[in-house]
Amino acid sequence: TVIGLRNNLDSTIYQTKKMHAESSDSLTEELNEELTSVISSSEGVLNSVADKNELEEALKNLQQILQKTGEYLTQKAGQDQATETDVPEPEDDIIDVEAEEL
């Protein structure tokens, strides 16, 4: 139904805005701009007298950008974790000698 689509779109816009606010510092400029654009156009559809097809298209666009952003953040987190664990072992410069008594 159109009412169900509007509610789903509204909920997805909220989730997308929240995720964007929480992770915008971790995203590329291009991805931030794409998120902002998709959110804005989806809000425009939600606030207009949209038909079922327009609502479905806006919802599809939001879901795609959410998935793209999630994949980017997951990949970035994996890279950050790999960087933290790739710390080289310290070189073994210890030389064993016997101590002399003075």
MARVEX-169894 format. One line per field, with one value per atom (N, C-alpha, C, O, CB): residue in one letter; atom name; y, x, z. Coordinates in steps of 0.2 Angstrom, whole numbers, plus 5000, padded with zeros to 4 digits. Glycine has a CB too. Layout:
N
r = (a;...)
a = (CA;...)
py = (Y;...)
px = (X;...)
pz = (Z;...)
***
This chain:
102
r = (t;t;t;t;t;v;v;v;v;v;i;i;i;i;i;g;g;g;g;g;l;l;l;l;l;r;r;r;r;r;n;n;n;n;n;n;n;n;n;n;l;l;l;l;l;d;d;d;d;d;s;s;s;s;s;t;t;t;t;t;i;i;i;i;i;y;y;y;y;y;q;q;q;q;q;t;t;t;t;t;k;k;k;k;k;k;k;k;k;k;m;m;m;m;m;h;h;h;h;h;a;a;a;a;a;e;e;e;e;e;s;s;s;s;s;s;s;s;s;s;d;d;d;d;d;s;s;s;s;s;l;l;l;l;l;t;t;t;t;t;e;e;e;e;e;e;e;e;e;e;l;l;l;l;l;n;n;n;n;n;e;e;e;e;e;e;e;e;e;e;l;l;l;l;l;t;t;t;t;t;s;s;s;s;s;v;v;v;v;v;i;i;i;i;i;s;s;s;s;s;s;s;s;s;s;s;s;s;s;s;e;e;e;e;e;g;g;g;g;g;v;v;v;v;v;l;l;l;l;l;n;n;n;n;n;s;s;s;s;s;v;v;v;v;v;a;a;a;a;a;d;d;d;d;d;k;k;k;k;k;n;n;n;n;n;e;e;e;e;e;l;l;l;l;l;e;e;e;e;e;e;e;e;e;e;a;a;a;a;a;l;l;l;l;l;k;k;k;k;k;n;n;n;n;n;l;l;l;l;l;q;q;q;q;q;q;q;q;q;q;i;i;i;i;i;l;l;l;l;l;q;q;q;q;q;k;k;k;k;k;t;t;t;t;t;g;g;g;g;g;e;e;e;e;e;y;y;y;y;y;l;l;l;l;l;t;t;t;t;t;q;q;q;q;q;k;k;k;k;k;a;a;a;a;a;g;g;g;g;g;q;q;q;q;q;d;d;d;d;d;q;q;q;q;q;a;a;a;a;a;t;t;t;t;t;e;e;e;e;e;t;t;t;t;t;d;d;d;d;d;v;v;v;v;v;p;p;p;p;p;e;e;e;e;e;p;p;p;p;p;e;e;e;e;e;d;d;d;d;d;d;d;d;d;d;i;i;i;i;i;i;i;i;i;i;d;d;d;d;d;v;v;v;v;v;e;e;e;e;e;a;a;a;a;a;e;e;e;e;e;e;e;e;e;e;l;l;l;l;l)
a = (N;CA;C;O;CB;N;CA;C;O;CB;N;CA;C;O;CB;N;CA;C;O;CB;N;CA;C;O;CB;N;CA;C;O;CB;N;CA;C;O;CB;N;CA;C;O;CB;N;CA;C;O;CB;N;CA;C;O;CB;N;CA;C;O;CB;N;CA;C;O;CB;N;CA;C;O;CB;N;CA;C;O;CB;N;CA;C;O;CB;N;CA;C;O;CB;N;CA;C;O;CB;N;CA;C;O;CB;N;CA;C;O;CB;N;CA;C;O;CB;N;CA;C;O;CB;N;CA;C;O;CB;N;CA;C;O;CB;N;CA;C;O;CB;N;CA;C;O;CB;N;CA;C;O;CB;N;CA;C;O;CB;N;CA;C;O;CB;N;CA;C;O;CB;N;CA;C;O;CB;N;CA;C;O;CB;N;CA;C;O;CB;N;CA;C;O;CB;N;CA;C;O;CB;N;CA;C;O;CB;N;CA;C;O;CB;N;CA;C;O;CB;N;CA;C;O;CB;N;CA;C;O;CB;N;CA;C;O;CB;N;CA;C;O;CB;N;CA;C;O;CB;N;CA;C;O;CB;N;CA;C;O;CB;N;CA;C;O;CB;N;CA;C;O;CB;N;CA;C;O;CB;N;CA;C;O;CB;N;CA;C;O;CB;N;CA;C;O;CB;N;CA;C;O;CB;N;CA;C;O;CB;N;CA;C;O;CB;N;CA;C;O;CB;N;CA;C;O;CB;N;CA;C;O;CB;N;CA;C;O;CB;N;CA;C;O;CB;N;CA;C;O;CB;N;CA;C;O;CB;N;CA;C;O;CB;N;CA;C;O;CB;N;CA;C;O;CB;N;CA;C;O;CB;N;CA;C;O;CB;N;CA;C;O;CB;N;CA;C;O;CB;N;CA;C;O;CB;N;CA;C;O;CB;N;CA;C;O;CB;N;CA;C;O;CB;N;CA;C;O;CB;N;CA;C;O;CB;N;CA;C;O;CB;N;CA;C;O;CB;N;CA;C;O;CB;N;CA;C;O;CB;N;CA;C;O;CB;N;CA;C;O;CB;N;CA;C;O;CB;N;CA;C;O;CB;N;CA;C;O;CB;N;CA;C;O;CB;N;CA;C;O;CB;N;CA;C;O;CB;N;CA;C;O;CB;N;CA;C;O;CB;N;CA;C;O;CB;N;CA;C;O;CB;N;CA;C;O;CB;N;CA;C;O;CB;N;CA;C;O;CB;N;CA;C;O;CB;N;CA;C;O;CB;N;CA;C;O;CB;N;CA;C;O;CB;N;CA;C;O;CB;N;CA;C;O;CB;N;CA;C;O;CB;N;CA;C;O;CB;N;CA;C;O;CB;N;CA;C;O;CB)
py = (4994;5000;5006;5006;5000;5012;5018;5020;5023;5023;5019;5021;5017;5020;5020;5011;5007;5009;5009;5000;5011;5013;5020;5021;5014;5024;5031;5030;5033;5035;5025;5024;5021;5023;5019;5016;5013;5018;5018;5007;5022;5027;5032;5034;5031;5034;5039;5035;5039;5041;5029;5026;5025;5026;5019;5023;5022;5029;5029;5019;5034;5041;5042;5045;5047;5041;5042;5038;5041;5040;5032;5027;5030;5030;5020;5032;5034;5041;5041;5035;5045;5052;5050;5053;5056;5046;5044;5041;5043;5039;5036;5033;5038;5038;5027;5042;5048;5052;5054;5052;5054;5059;5055;5059;5061;5049;5045;5043;5042;5039;5043;5041;5045;5043;5034;5051;5056;5057;5058;5062;5057;5058;5053;5054;5060;5047;5041;5040;5035;5035;5044;5042;5047;5052;5043;5045;5049;5055;5055;5045;5060;5066;5064;5067;5072;5060;5058;5054;5055;5054;5050;5046;5050;5049;5040;5055;5060;5064;5065;5065;5066;5070;5066;5068;5073;5060;5055;5054;5054;5048;5053;5052;5058;5057;5050;5063;5070;5070;5072;5076;5069;5070;5065;5067;5069;5059;5053;5055;5054;5046;5057;5059;5065;5064;5061;5070;5076;5074;5076;5081;5070;5068;5064;5064;5065;5059;5055;5059;5058;5050;5064;5068;5072;5073;5073;5074;5078;5073;5076;5080;5067;5062;5061;5061;5056;5060;5059;5065;5064;5058;5071;5077;5079;5084;5083;5076;5078;5073;5068;5078;5074;5069;5064;5065;5073;5059;5054;5048;5046;5052;5045;5039;5033;5034;5038;5027;5021;5020;5018;5015;5022;5021;5025;5023;5021;5031;5036;5034;5035;5043;5032;5030;5024;5024;5028;5019;5013;5015;5012;5008;5019;5021;5025;5024;5026;5029;5033;5028;5029;5038;5023;5018;5014;5012;5014;5012;5008;5012;5009;5006;5018;5022;5023;5022;5029;5024;5024;5018;5017;5026;5012;5006;5004;5001;5000;5006;5005;5009;5007;5007;5016;5020;5017;5018;5027;5015;5012;5006;5005;5010;5002;4996;4998;4995;4991;5002;5005;5008;5006;5010;5012;5015;5009;5010;5020;5005;4999;4995;4994;4995;4994;4990;4994;4991;4988;5000;5005;5005;5004;5012;5006;5006;5000;4999;5008;4994;4987;4986;4984;4982;4988;4987;4992;4990;4989;4998;5003;5000;5001;5010;4997;4995;4989;4988;4993;4985;4979;4981;4978;4975;4987;4989;4993;4992;4995;4996;4999;4994;4995;5004;4989;4983;4980;4978;4978;4979;4976;4980;4977;4974;4987;4991;4991;4991;4998;4990;4990;4983;4983;4990;4978;4971;4970;4965;4966;4974;4973;4977;4979;4976;4978;4981;4977;4971;4984;4979;4974;4972;4976;4977;4966;4964;4968;4970;4957;4970;4973;4969;4963;4976;4972;4968;4965;4969;4972;4960;4957;4959;4956;4949;4965;4967;4965;4968;4975;4960;4959;4954;4949;4956;4955;4951;4948;4952;4954;4941;4938;4938;4936;4931;4941;4941;4940;4941;4948;4937;4936;4942;4945;4930;4943;4949;4948;4942;4951;4953;4952;4955;4960;4956;4952;4955;4960;4959;4950;4966;4971;4971;4975;4978)
px = (5004;5000;5004;5010;4995;5002;5005;5007;5012;5001;5002;5004;5009;5014;4997;5010;5015;5022;5027;5014;5022;5028;5030;5036;5026;5025;5027;5030;5036;5021;5027;5030;5037;5042;5026;5038;5044;5050;5055;5044;5048;5052;5054;5060;5049;5050;5051;5056;5061;5044;5055;5059;5066;5071;5056;5067;5073;5077;5083;5072;5073;5076;5079;5085;5071;5076;5078;5084;5089;5073;5084;5090;5096;5102;5088;5095;5100;5103;5110;5098;5099;5102;5106;5111;5096;5103;5107;5114;5119;5103;5114;5120;5125;5131;5119;5122;5127;5129;5135;5122;5125;5128;5133;5138;5122;5132;5137;5144;5149;5134;5143;5149;5152;5156;5148;5150;5152;5159;5162;5148;5162;5169;5173;5179;5172;5171;5174;5173;5176;5172;5169;5167;5171;5173;5159;5171;5174;5170;5164;5176;5172;5168;5163;5157;5173;5165;5160;5154;5148;5164;5156;5150;5146;5140;5153;5149;5145;5140;5135;5150;5143;5139;5133;5127;5143;5135;5129;5124;5118;5133;5126;5121;5117;5111;5125;5120;5116;5111;5105;5121;5113;5109;5103;5097;5113;5104;5099;5094;5088;5102;5097;5092;5088;5082;5096;5091;5087;5081;5076;5091;5083;5078;5073;5067;5081;5074;5070;5065;5059;5073;5068;5063;5058;5053;5067;5061;5057;5051;5045;5061;5052;5047;5042;5036;5050;5045;5041;5036;5030;5045;5038;5034;5030;5026;5039;5030;5026;5020;5020;5030;5016;5010;5013;5012;5004;5017;5020;5016;5012;5027;5016;5013;5017;5023;5011;5014;5018;5024;5029;5013;5025;5031;5037;5042;5030;5035;5040;5042;5048;5037;5038;5040;5044;5049;5033;5042;5047;5054;5059;5043;5054;5060;5065;5071;5059;5062;5065;5068;5073;5061;5064;5066;5071;5076;5059;5071;5076;5083;5088;5074;5083;5089;5092;5098;5087;5088;5090;5093;5099;5084;5090;5093;5099;5104;5087;5100;5106;5112;5117;5105;5111;5116;5118;5123;5114;5113;5114;5119;5123;5107;5117;5121;5128;5133;5118;5129;5135;5139;5145;5135;5136;5140;5142;5147;5135;5137;5139;5145;5149;5133;5145;5151;5157;5162;5149;5157;5163;5165;5171;5161;5161;5163;5166;5170;5157;5163;5165;5172;5176;5160;5173;5180;5185;5190;5179;5183;5187;5189;5195;5184;5184;5186;5190;5195;5179;5190;5194;5201;5206;5192;5202;5208;5212;5218;5208;5208;5210;5213;5218;5205;5209;5211;5217;5221;5205;5218;5224;5230;5235;5223;5229;5234;5237;5243;5232;5232;5234;5237;5242;5227;5236;5239;5245;5249;5234;5246;5252;5258;5263;5251;5258;5264;5270;5269;5262;5276;5281;5284;5284;5287;5287;5290;5296;5300;5291;5298;5304;5310;5309;5304;5315;5321;5324;5324;5326;5327;5330;5337;5342;5330;5339;5345;5348;5353;5345;5345;5348;5354;5353;5342;5359;5365;5366;5366;5371;5366;5367;5374;5379;5364;5376;5383;5383;5377;5387;5388;5388;5391;5395;5393;5387;5389;5396;5397;5383;5400;5406;5405;5401;5412;5407;5407;5412;5418;5407;5411;5416;5418;5422;5413)
pz = (5000;5000;5000;5002;5006;4998;4998;5005;5006;4994;5009;5016;5019;5022;5021;5018;5020;5017;5020;5019;5011;5007;5010;5011;5000;5011;5014;5021;5023;5015;5025;5032;5031;5035;5036;5027;5026;5023;5026;5021;5019;5016;5022;5022;5010;5026;5031;5036;5038;5035;5038;5043;5040;5043;5044;5033;5030;5029;5030;5023;5028;5028;5035;5035;5026;5040;5047;5048;5051;5052;5047;5048;5044;5046;5046;5038;5033;5036;5036;5026;5038;5041;5047;5049;5043;5052;5058;5056;5059;5062;5052;5050;5047;5048;5045;5043;5040;5045;5045;5034;5050;5055;5059;5061;5059;5060;5065;5061;5064;5067;5054;5051;5046;5042;5048;5045;5040;5040;5034;5040;5046;5046;5043;5041;5053;5043;5040;5033;5030;5044;5030;5023;5018;5020;5022;5012;5007;5005;5007;5000;5003;5001;4996;4996;4998;4991;4986;4989;4987;4981;4994;4997;5001;5001;5001;5005;5009;5004;5006;5012;4998;4994;4991;4990;4988;4989;4987;4992;4990;4984;4998;5004;5004;5005;5010;5005;5006;5000;5001;5006;4994;4988;4988;4987;4982;4990;4990;4996;4995;4991;5001;5007;5005;5006;5013;5002;5000;4995;4996;4997;4990;4985;4988;4986;4979;4992;4996;5000;5000;5000;5004;5008;5003;5005;5012;4997;4993;4990;4990;4987;4989;4987;4993;4992;4985;4999;5004;5006;5008;5011;5005;5006;5001;5002;5008;4995;4989;4989;4993;4983;4984;4983;4978;4972;4981;4981;4976;4975;4980;4979;4970;4968;4971;4973;4961;4970;4972;4969;4972;4971;4963;4959;4961;4962;4951;4963;4965;4972;4974;4965;4976;4983;4983;4986;4987;4978;4978;4975;4978;4973;4970;4968;4973;4973;4961;4977;4982;4987;4990;4985;4989;4994;4991;4995;4996;4985;4982;4982;4984;4975;4980;4980;4987;4988;4977;4992;4999;5001;5004;5004;5000;5002;4998;5001;5000;4992;4988;4991;4992;4981;4993;4996;5003;5005;4996;5007;5013;5013;5017;5017;5008;5007;5005;5007;5002;5000;4998;5003;5004;4992;5008;5013;5018;5021;5017;5020;5024;5022;5026;5025;5016;5013;5014;5015;5006;5012;5013;5020;5021;5010;5025;5032;5034;5038;5036;5032;5034;5031;5035;5032;5025;5022;5025;5027;5014;5027;5030;5037;5039;5031;5041;5047;5047;5051;5051;5042;5041;5039;5042;5035;5035;5034;5040;5041;5028;5044;5050;5055;5058;5053;5055;5060;5058;5062;5061;5051;5048;5049;5051;5041;5049;5050;5057;5059;5048;5062;5069;5071;5075;5073;5067;5069;5065;5066;5068;5060;5056;5059;5055;5049;5065;5068;5068;5070;5076;5065;5065;5072;5077;5061;5072;5079;5080;5075;5079;5086;5087;5086;5087;5095;5083;5082;5088;5093;5078;5088;5094;5094;5091;5093;5098;5099;5105;5108;5098;5109;5115;5115;5111;5120;5118;5118;5125;5130;5115;5126;5132;5134;5130;5132;5140;5142;5150;5153;5141;5152;5159;5163;5161;5161;5168;5172;5176;5179;5177;5177;5181;5188;5188;5177;5193;5199;5200;5198;5205;5203;5205;5212;5213;5203)
***
